[in-house]
Amino acid sequence: MDKLTEESDEEITLSPELDFMENKLNQIKNYLEKQKKAALDAEQRKNDLVVYLAHDIKTPLTSVIGYLSLLDEAPDMPPEQKVKYVGITLEKAGNNI
């Protein structure tokens, strides 16, 4: 039974009179190895997705923060320029909705 959980390509071997059991155990071992690989692949895909999503969210967020900082730091900014920056900020924020 320990060989079922071992990480090796070595097949389980039993005495000739237990061939039927040997075949079944090797099938189970192969199935478990495939399931483990599938789980690891799914975990990697999930991690990749999180990285891509974080990047896609961070890029426009950086622009939005930049323009909002400009508006915050310059209270005496001309109204036309404020309108322009607010428009750009809304555009950057709206691109991911």
KOLLO-101809 format. One record per residue (C-alpha): residue in three letters; residue number from 1; x, y, z. Coordinates in Angstrom, 1 decimal. Example, Ala and Ser with C-alpha at 12.3 -4.5 7.8 and 13.67 -1.06 7.14 Angstrom:
KOLLO-101809
  aa   i     xx     yy     zz
 ALA   1   12.3   -4.5    7.8
 SER   2   13.7   -1.1    7.1
END
This chain:
KOLLO-101809
  aa   i     xx     yy     zz
 MET   1    0.0    0.0    0.0
 ASP   2    2.9    2.4    0.6
 LYS   3    3.9    2.1   -3.0
 LEU   4    0.6    3.6   -4.0
 THR   5    1.6    6.9   -2.4
 GLU   6    5.3    6.9   -3.4
 GLU   7    6.3    9.3   -6.0
 SER   8    8.1    7.0   -8.4
 ASP   9    7.5    5.6  -11.8
 GLU  10    8.2    2.1  -10.4
 GLU  11    5.2   -0.2  -10.8
 ILE  12    3.9   -2.3   -8.0
 THR  13    5.0   -5.9   -8.3
 LEU  14    3.4   -8.8   -6.4
 SER  15    3.8  -12.5   -6.6
 PRO  16    2.4  -14.2   -9.8
 GLU  17   -0.7  -15.6   -8.0
 LEU  18   -1.7  -12.0   -7.2
 ASP  19   -1.4  -10.7  -10.8
 PHE  20   -5.1   -9.5  -10.8
 MET  21   -4.4   -7.4   -7.6
 GLU  22   -1.1   -6.1   -9.1
 ASN  23   -2.8   -4.8  -12.2
 LYS  24   -5.6   -3.2  -10.2
 LEU  25   -3.1   -1.5   -7.8
 ASN  26   -1.0   -0.2  -10.7
 GLN  27   -4.2    1.2  -12.3
 ILE  28   -5.0    3.0   -9.1
 LYS  29   -1.5    4.3   -8.8
 ASN  30   -1.6    5.7  -12.3
 TYR  31   -5.0    7.3  -11.7
 LEU  32   -3.7    8.9   -8.5
 GLU  33   -0.7   10.3  -10.3
 LYS  34   -2.9   11.7  -13.1
 GLN  35   -5.1   13.3  -10.5
 LYS  36   -2.2   14.9   -8.7
 LYS  37   -0.8   16.3  -11.9
 ALA  38   -4.2   17.7  -12.9
 ALA  39   -4.5   19.3   -9.5
 LEU  40   -1.0   20.9   -9.8
 ASP  41   -1.8   22.1  -13.3
 ALA  42   -5.1   23.7  -12.1
 GLU  43   -3.2   25.4   -9.2
 GLN  44   -0.7   26.8  -11.7
 ARG  45   -3.4   28.1  -14.0
 LYS  46   -5.1   29.7  -11.0
 ASN  47   -1.9   31.4   -9.9
 ASP  48   -1.2   32.6  -13.5
 LEU  49   -4.8   34.0  -13.7
 VAL  50   -4.3   35.9  -10.4
 VAL  51   -1.0   37.4  -11.7
 TYR  52   -2.6   38.5  -15.0
 LEU  53   -5.7   40.0  -13.3
 ALA  54   -3.5   41.9  -10.8
 HIS  55   -1.5   43.4  -13.6
 ASP  56   -4.7   44.3  -15.6
 ILE  57   -6.2   46.0  -12.6
 LYS  58   -3.0   47.7  -11.5
 THR  59   -2.2   49.4  -14.8
 PRO  60   -5.3   51.6  -15.1
 LEU  61   -5.4   52.1  -11.4
 THR  62   -1.9   53.7  -11.5
 SER  63   -3.2   56.2  -14.1
 VAL  64   -6.3   56.9  -12.0
 ILE  65   -4.2   57.5   -8.9
 GLY  66   -1.8   59.7  -10.8
 TYR  67   -4.6   62.0  -12.1
 LEU  68   -6.4   62.1   -8.8
 SER  69   -3.1   63.0   -7.1
 LEU  70   -2.7   65.9   -9.5
 LEU  71   -6.2   67.1   -8.7
 ASP  72   -5.5   66.8   -5.0
 GLU  73   -2.1   68.5   -5.0
 ALA  74   -3.2   71.5   -7.1
 PRO  75   -6.3   73.1   -5.5
 ASP  76   -5.8   76.3   -7.6
 MET  77   -5.8   74.4  -10.9
 PRO  78   -7.9   76.1  -13.6
 PRO  79  -11.4   74.6  -13.9
 GLU  80  -10.9   73.6  -17.6
 GLN  81   -7.8   71.6  -16.6
 LYS  82   -9.7   70.0  -13.7
 VAL  83  -12.5   69.0  -16.1
 LYS  84   -9.9   67.5  -18.5
 TYR  85   -8.2   65.5  -15.7
 VAL  86  -11.5   64.3  -14.3
 GLY  87  -12.5   63.1  -17.8
 ILE  88   -9.2   61.3  -18.3
 THR  89   -9.5   59.7  -14.9
 LEU  90  -13.1   58.5  -15.6
 GLU  91  -12.0   57.2  -19.0
 LYS  92   -9.1   55.2  -17.5
 ALA  93  -11.3   53.8  -14.8
 GLY  94  -14.0   52.9  -17.3
 ASN  95  -11.8   50.9  -19.6
 ASN  96  -11.9   47.9  -17.3
 ILE  97  -15.6   47.9  -16.5
END
